[in-house]
Amino acid sequence: MLKLRCFLHSAILVLVLLVSTNSFAVEKEYMLKAGFLYNFARFSQWQNPLDENTNFTLCSPDKNFVDIADTALNNRTVKGLPLVNKYITLDASSIKQCNMIFITSDTFEDWIKTELLIHKNILVVGENDEFIESSGHIRFFLSSGKIRFEIAPQNLKSDGITMSSKVLRLARVVGG
């Protein structure tokens, strides 16, 4: 009985450590992606000026990402506007409030349902394999354990956004 109890305690300890390690890895990955998103915003040009806005709004339907981005991007500005992270639902009225949207793997299926929505003048970034083909602009992917990104300049252009050549040189450029 003592061996069984010791085994159960060890198994629970291992399980707790695995869950907390995985949670830390996701948090670290989201912090890095938030930094990338911030720089994408800094090096993009919108066809319709952002001057009329009071904030630069980074939106996501993933509450966990928004919470992490709040920490990572605290007190940042984009084009002279304070950066605000916002949790949204993927509907027309929520999307219109955004300058940039980040679609996580957990929210990709919901994004597919909104594909027919117009996202003119909104930078759309995701992390699923089919994201660019689903009218996305930039997609994160892992290569050799590092976060990389690909950009579809034609998708950006059709939605009124231009990306700096500095960022394009770092990206894998793909067609939409």
MARMARVEX-748161 format. One record per residue (C-alpha): residue in one letter; residue number from 1; y, x, z. Coordinates in nm, 4 decimals, decimal comma, padded with zeros to 6 digits, m for minus. Each point is the difference from the previous one (the first is absolute). Example, Ala and Ser with C-alpha at 12.3 -4.5 7.8 and 13.67 -1.06 7.14 Angstrom:
! residues 2
+------+-----+----------+----------+----------+
: code : pos :       c2 :       c1 :       c3 :
+------+-----+----------+----------+----------+
:    A :   1 : m00,4500 :  01,2300 :  00,7800 :
:    S :   2 :  00,3440 :  00,1370 : m00,0660 :
+------+-----+----------+----------+----------+
This chain:
! residues 176
+------+-----+----------+----------+----------+
: code : pos :       c2 :       c1 :       c3 :
+------+-----+----------+----------+----------+
:    M :   1 :  00,0000 :  00,0000 :  00,0000 :
:    L :   2 :  00,2343 :  00,2862 :  00,0831 :
:    K :   3 : m00,0670 :  00,1611 : m00,3401 :
:    L :   4 :  00,0737 : m00,3290 : m00,1752 :
:    R :   5 :  00,3267 : m00,0405 :  00,1907 :
:    C :   6 :  00,1004 :  00,3586 : m00,0787 :
:    F :   7 : m00,0831 : m00,0557 : m00,3686 :
:    L :   8 :  00,2061 : m00,3218 : m00,0115 :
:    H :   9 :  00,3001 :  00,1703 :  00,1613 :
:    S :  10 : m00,0257 :  00,2882 : m00,2478 :
:    A :  11 : m00,0272 : m00,2407 : m00,2941 :
:    I :  12 :  00,3053 : m00,1950 :  00,1163 :
:    L :  13 :  00,1975 :  00,3224 :  00,0461 :
:    V :  14 : m00,0900 :  00,1199 : m00,3502 :
:    L :  15 :  00,0928 : m00,3389 : m00,1466 :
:    V :  16 :  00,3383 :  00,0005 :  00,1764 :
:    L :  17 :  00,0727 :  00,3538 : m00,1203 :
:    L :  18 : m00,0926 : m00,0871 : m00,3592 :
:    V :  19 :  00,2223 : m00,3086 : m00,0005 :
:    S :  20 :  00,2967 :  00,1857 :  00,1507 :
:    T :  21 : m00,0434 :  00,2926 : m00,2434 :
:    N :  22 : m00,0080 : m00,2401 : m00,2966 :
:    S :  23 :  00,3077 : m00,1799 :  00,1308 :
:    F :  24 :  00,1857 :  00,3310 :  00,0306 :
:    A :  25 : m00,0990 :  00,0958 : m00,3567 :
:    V :  26 :  00,1333 : m00,3291 : m00,1379 :
:    E :  27 :  00,3229 :  00,0412 :  00,1970 :
:    K :  28 :  00,0475 :  00,3549 : m00,1284 :
:    E :  29 : m00,0686 : m00,1095 : m00,3596 :
:    Y :  30 :  00,2485 : m00,2879 :  00,0265 :
:    M :  31 :  00,2647 :  00,2327 :  00,1464 :
:    L :  32 : m00,0412 :  00,2363 : m00,2962 :
:    K :  33 :  00,0152 : m00,2911 : m00,2455 :
:    A :  34 :  00,3138 : m00,1322 :  00,1704 :
:    G :  35 :  00,1585 :  00,3412 : m00,0594 :
:    F :  36 : m00,1001 : m00,0118 : m00,3665 :
:    L :  37 :  00,1452 : m00,3512 : m00,0315 :
:    Y :  38 :  00,3272 :  00,1161 :  00,1504 :
:    N :  39 :  00,0235 :  00,2799 : m00,2562 :
:    F :  40 : m00,0975 : m00,2312 : m00,2877 :
:    A :  41 :  00,2938 : m00,2198 :  00,1015 :
:    R :  42 :  00,2355 :  00,2976 :  00,0176 :
:    F :  43 : m00,0974 :  00,1243 : m00,3472 :
:    S :  44 : m00,0016 : m00,3356 : m00,1814 :
:    Q :  45 :  00,2801 : m00,1708 : m00,1881 :
:    W :  46 :  00,0223 : m00,3770 : m00,0099 :
:    Q :  47 :  00,1441 : m00,1733 : m00,3072 :
:    N :  48 :  00,1731 : m00,2520 :  00,2265 :
:    P :  49 :  00,1998 :  00,1978 :  00,2572 :
:    L :  50 : m00,0996 : m00,0126 :  00,3648 :
:    D :  51 :  00,3665 : m00,0021 :  00,1095 :
:    E :  52 : m00,0017 : m00,3762 :  00,0468 :
:    N :  53 : m00,2712 :  00,0309 :  00,2679 :
:    T :  54 :  00,0731 :  00,0721 :  00,3639 :
:    N :  55 : m00,3384 :  00,1724 :  00,0522 :
:    F :  56 : m00,2671 :  00,1699 : m00,2059 :
:    T :  57 : m00,3072 : m00,2079 :  00,0816 :
:    L :  58 : m00,3520 :  00,1460 : m00,0108 :
:    C :  59 : m00,2473 : m00,2869 :  00,0270 :
:    S :  60 : m00,3742 : m00,0271 :  00,0510 :
:    P :  61 : m00,2393 : m00,2852 :  00,0726 :
:    D :  62 : m00,1892 :  00,2408 :  00,2300 :
:    K :  63 :  00,1398 : m00,0252 :  00,3533 :
:    N :  64 : m00,1730 :  00,3215 :  00,1094 :
:    F :  65 :  00,1725 :  00,1969 : m00,2775 :
:    V :  66 :  00,3411 : m00,1526 :  00,0829 :
:    D :  67 : m00,0358 :  00,0977 :  00,3662 :
:    I :  68 : m00,0904 :  00,3586 : m00,0927 :
:    A :  69 :  00,2794 :  00,0190 : m00,2608 :
:    D :  70 :  00,2489 : m00,1168 :  00,2641 :
:    T :  71 : m00,0878 :  00,3078 :  00,2041 :
:    A :  72 : m00,0178 :  00,2439 : m00,2918 :
:    L :  73 :  00,3194 : m00,1143 : m00,1742 :
:    N :  74 :  00,2213 : m00,0752 :  00,2991 :
:    N :  75 :  00,3752 :  00,0431 : m00,0694 :
:    R :  76 : m00,0466 :  00,0903 : m00,3692 :
:    T :  77 :  00,2306 : m00,1040 : m00,2833 :
:    V :  78 : m00,0584 : m00,0490 : m00,3729 :
:    K :  79 :  00,2953 :  00,0172 : m00,2388 :
:    G :  80 :  00,2335 : m00,0322 :  00,2998 :
:    L :  81 : m00,1735 : m00,3143 :  00,1288 :
:    P :  82 : m00,1942 : m00,0191 :  00,3273 :
:    L :  83 : m00,3755 : m00,0128 : m00,0617 :
:    V :  84 : m00,1652 : m00,3098 :  00,1469 :
:    N :  85 : m00,3781 : m00,0516 :  00,0099 :
:    K :  86 : m00,1046 : m00,3619 : m00,0282 :
:    Y :  87 : m00,3302 : m00,1837 :  00,0368 :
:    I :  88 : m00,0257 : m00,2713 : m00,2675 :
:    T :  89 : m00,2348 : m00,2539 : m00,1468 :
:    L :  90 : m00,0592 :  00,0336 : m00,3717 :
:    D :  91 :  00,2014 : m00,2945 : m00,1254 :
:    A :  92 :  00,3021 : m00,0170 : m00,2299 :
:    S :  93 :  00,2626 : m00,0501 :  00,2719 :
:    S :  94 : m00,1301 :  00,2910 :  00,2120 :
:    I :  95 : m00,0365 :  00,2394 : m00,2940 :
:    K :  96 :  00,3578 : m00,0648 : m00,1153 :
:    Q :  97 :  00,1257 :  00,1522 :  00,3286 :
:    C :  98 : m00,1600 :  00,3375 : m00,0793 :
:    N :  99 :  00,1138 :  00,3115 : m00,1848 :
:    M : 100 : m00,3465 :  00,1543 :  00,0305 :
:    I : 101 : m00,3430 : m00,1460 :  00,0825 :
:    F : 102 : m00,3041 :  00,1926 :  00,1234 :
:    I : 103 : m00,3334 : m00,1706 : m00,0629 :
:    T : 104 : m00,2801 :  00,1426 :  00,2150 :
:    S : 105 : m00,3709 : m00,0255 : m00,0808 :
:    D : 106 : m00,0273 : m00,2800 :  00,2555 :
:    T : 107 :  00,2643 : m00,2092 : m00,1776 :
:    F : 108 : m00,0885 :  00,0748 : m00,3633 :
:    E : 109 : m00,1951 : m00,3238 : m00,0546 :
:    D : 110 :  00,3040 : m00,2008 :  00,1112 :
:    W : 111 :  00,2159 :  00,2081 : m00,2360 :
:    I : 112 : m00,2250 : m00,0872 : m00,2959 :
:    K : 113 :  00,0716 : m00,3686 :  00,0661 :
:    T : 114 :  00,3764 :  00,0653 : m00,0280 :
:    E : 115 : m00,0282 :  00,2008 : m00,3221 :
:    L : 116 :  00,1902 : m00,2615 : m00,1957 :
:    L : 117 :  00,3018 :  00,0326 :  00,2279 :
:    I : 118 :  00,2927 :  00,1872 : m00,1469 :
:    H : 119 :  00,0837 :  00,3251 :  00,1803 :
:    K : 120 :  00,2999 :  00,1134 : m00,2001 :
:    N : 121 :  00,1986 :  00,2656 :  00,1812 :
:    I : 122 : m00,2726 :  00,0410 :  00,2667 :
:    L : 123 : m00,2003 :  00,3242 :  00,0241 :
:    V : 124 : m00,3667 : m00,0917 :  00,0535 :
:    V : 125 : m00,2390 :  00,2582 :  00,1491 :
:    G : 126 : m00,3677 : m00,0413 :  00,0873 :
:    E : 127 : m00,3238 :  00,1850 :  00,0644 :
:    N : 128 : m00,2802 : m00,1827 : m00,1859 :
:    D : 129 : m00,1672 :  00,1320 : m00,3143 :
:    E : 130 :  00,1098 : m00,3030 : m00,2040 :
:    F : 131 :  00,3557 : m00,0016 :  00,1333 :
:    I : 132 :  00,1815 :  00,1400 : m00,3050 :
:    E : 133 : m00,1861 : m00,2435 : m00,2278 :
:    S : 134 :  00,1137 : m00,2801 :  00,2341 :
:    S : 135 :  00,3689 :  00,0631 : m00,0843 :
:    G : 136 :  00,0496 :  00,2646 :  00,2702 :
:    H : 137 :  00,2341 :  00,2943 : m00,0474 :
:    I : 138 : m00,1445 :  00,2731 :  00,2217 :
:    R : 139 : m00,3500 :  00,0397 :  00,1432 :
:    F : 140 : m00,1150 :  00,2319 :  00,2786 :
:    F : 141 : m00,3421 :  00,1630 : m00,0270 :
:    L : 142 : m00,1914 :  00,2707 :  00,1857 :
:    S : 143 : m00,0921 :  00,3248 : m00,1744 :
:    S : 144 : m00,1719 :  00,2821 :  00,1892 :
:    G : 145 :  00,0984 : m00,1693 :  00,3266 :
:    K : 146 :  00,3707 : m00,0132 : m00,0911 :
:    I : 147 :  00,2208 : m00,2953 : m00,0813 :
:    R : 148 :  00,1109 :  00,0059 : m00,3629 :
:    F : 149 :  00,1714 : m00,2608 : m00,2153 :
:    E : 150 :  00,0121 : m00,1248 : m00,3534 :
:    I : 151 :  00,2958 : m00,1701 : m00,1655 :
:    A : 152 :  00,0197 : m00,2428 : m00,2917 :
:    P : 153 :  00,3518 :  00,0659 : m00,1418 :
:    Q : 154 : m00,0364 : m00,2847 : m00,2504 :
:    N : 155 : m00,0657 : m00,2497 :  00,2820 :
:    L : 156 :  00,3044 :  00,1355 :  00,1853 :
:    K : 157 :  00,2185 : m00,0273 : m00,3079 :
:    S : 158 : m00,1063 : m00,3578 : m00,0738 :
:    D : 159 :  00,1053 : m00,0949 :  00,3545 :
:    G : 160 :  00,3367 :  00,1775 : m00,0189 :
:    I : 161 : m00,0761 :  00,3171 :  00,1959 :
:    T : 162 :  00,0095 :  00,3647 : m00,1044 :
:    M : 163 : m00,1705 :  00,2814 :  00,1911 :
:    S : 164 :  00,1482 :  00,3493 :  00,0236 :
:    S : 165 : m00,1623 :  00,2707 : m00,2102 :
:    K : 166 : m00,0433 :  00,1977 :  00,3239 :
:    V : 167 : m00,2448 : m00,2627 :  00,1264 :
:    L : 168 : m00,1664 : m00,0465 : m00,3402 :
:    R : 169 : m00,0839 :  00,3726 : m00,0071 :
:    L : 170 : m00,1949 : m00,0394 :  00,3255 :
:    A : 171 : m00,1838 : m00,3139 : m00,1140 :
:    R : 172 : m00,2869 : m00,0758 : m00,2276 :
:    V : 173 :  00,1793 : m00,2028 : m00,2684 :
:    V : 174 : m00,2022 : m00,2942 : m00,1337 :
:    G : 175 :  00,0545 : m00,2933 : m00,2326 :
:    G : 176 :  00,0347 : m00,3526 :  00,1346 :
+------+-----+----------+----------+----------+
